Amino acid sequence: MFGEEAIAQQLAEARSALDEVRQQQEKPVQSVTAESADGRIEVTLGPNGRVAKFRFAEERVLKEGTEFLEAEIAKAVNAALDARAEALSADVPTPDLEAIGAAVAQIQEQGVRQMRDMTAHISQVMAKLQQGGS
């Protein structure tokens, strides 16, 4: 039979893994700033991942022409997005949610089986009591 301690252990492991997922999701995301054109163009992404600030560090960069600006702005935005993605990919491994789900399903199945067995045993005892008591 599937023991009470084994069920408690598996449930504790599942809760622990789920807590890790919650902590990762609740982790505050910092703003990220990246630059291009030798530091003359800066882009800052806010905690929500959207552009929070765009800055030309020196106005002379505007004289470089639209093609240059388009390319450098794209570089700055992409660098900021890459930096944000790197910051979000924590060193903490993501728990295997499928394995957790499988473990919980197994616990549930075994618990249902145990309940059926206990119900059958109780029914047998009750039947014997009724036969002996008649």
N, C-alpha and C positions, 0 to 999 in steps of 0.2 A: 504494500500500500504506500501511497505517496504521503510521506510524513509531514506533520505540521511544521517542523523545523525547516524542511526543504522548501516548502511553500513560502515560509517567511523569508528565507534566504533569497529565493528567486525574486520575490516581490521587492525586497530591499535593493537588489541589484538593478531591477528595472526602474525603481524610483530614483536611484542614484544617477543612472544614465539620463533619465528625463530631466533631472535637476541640472545636469551639465548642459543640456541643450538650452534650457531656460536661461541659464547664466550667460551663455554665449549670445543669446538673442537680446538680453538686457544690457549687454556691455555697451557703454557709451562710445559713439563714434566721434572722433576728433575731426576738425576741419583740416583740409589738406591744401597746401599751396605748391604750385609748380611754376616754372618760368621757362621762357625760350628767348631767342634773339639775344643771347648773352646777358640775360637778366633784365632786358628792357621791357619784356611783356610778362605779367604775372596773372595767374588764374587761381582763385581760391574756391574750393568746393566746400560747402557747408556740411554739417553732420548728416543732412538728409540726402547728400550726394548731388545736389544741384549747385550750379554756379552761384556763389554768394558774392564774389567780388572779382572784378576784372580791372586790371590797372596797367597803364603804360608808365613804366618807371622814368622814361624820358620822352618828351614829346617829339624829339627828332626821329624816333622810330616811325612816326606817321608819314614821313617823307620818303620812306623806302618803297612805297607803292602798294597797291592793293594785292597783287599776287604774293608778294613777300609777306604782307600782314596776314593774309588768309592762311598761308602755309605755317607761319609761326604761331598764330592763334590756335590752329589745329594741333600743333605739336604741344603747346602748353596745356590745352584741355586734355589731350590724350595722356600726357605725363601725369597730370593731376588724377585722372581716372585710374591709371595704373598704380599710382601711389596709394590711392584709397583702397583699391582691390587688395593690394599687398598688406595694408594695415588691417583689413577685415579678415584676411586669412590668418587666423591666430595659430599659434603653435599647438593649441589644444586640438586633438583629433576629434572629429565629429562622431558622436556615438552612432552605432548601427541601429537605426530605428526599426528596420525590418527584423533584426534579431530580437529587439526588445518586444516588438509586437508578437513574434513567434513564441517567445518565452511566456508572455502573458496569456496567449491563447492556450498554450500547453497547461499552464496552471489552471486556467478555467476548465479545460476539458477534464483534467484529472480531478478537480474539485467536484464537477458534475458527476463523474464516475463514482467518486467516494460517496456522494449524497445518495445516488441510486443504490449502492451496496448497503449503506446504512438503512435506507428505507426498506429494502428487501429483508434485511436482518430483523428490523423492528416488526415488520409484517409477520415474519415467521414466528417470532417470539409471541406476538399478540395472538396468532392463530393457535399456538401451543397452549397459551394461557386459557383461551376460550374453550379449547377441547378438554383441558384438564379441569376447568371450572364448571363444565356442564354436568 
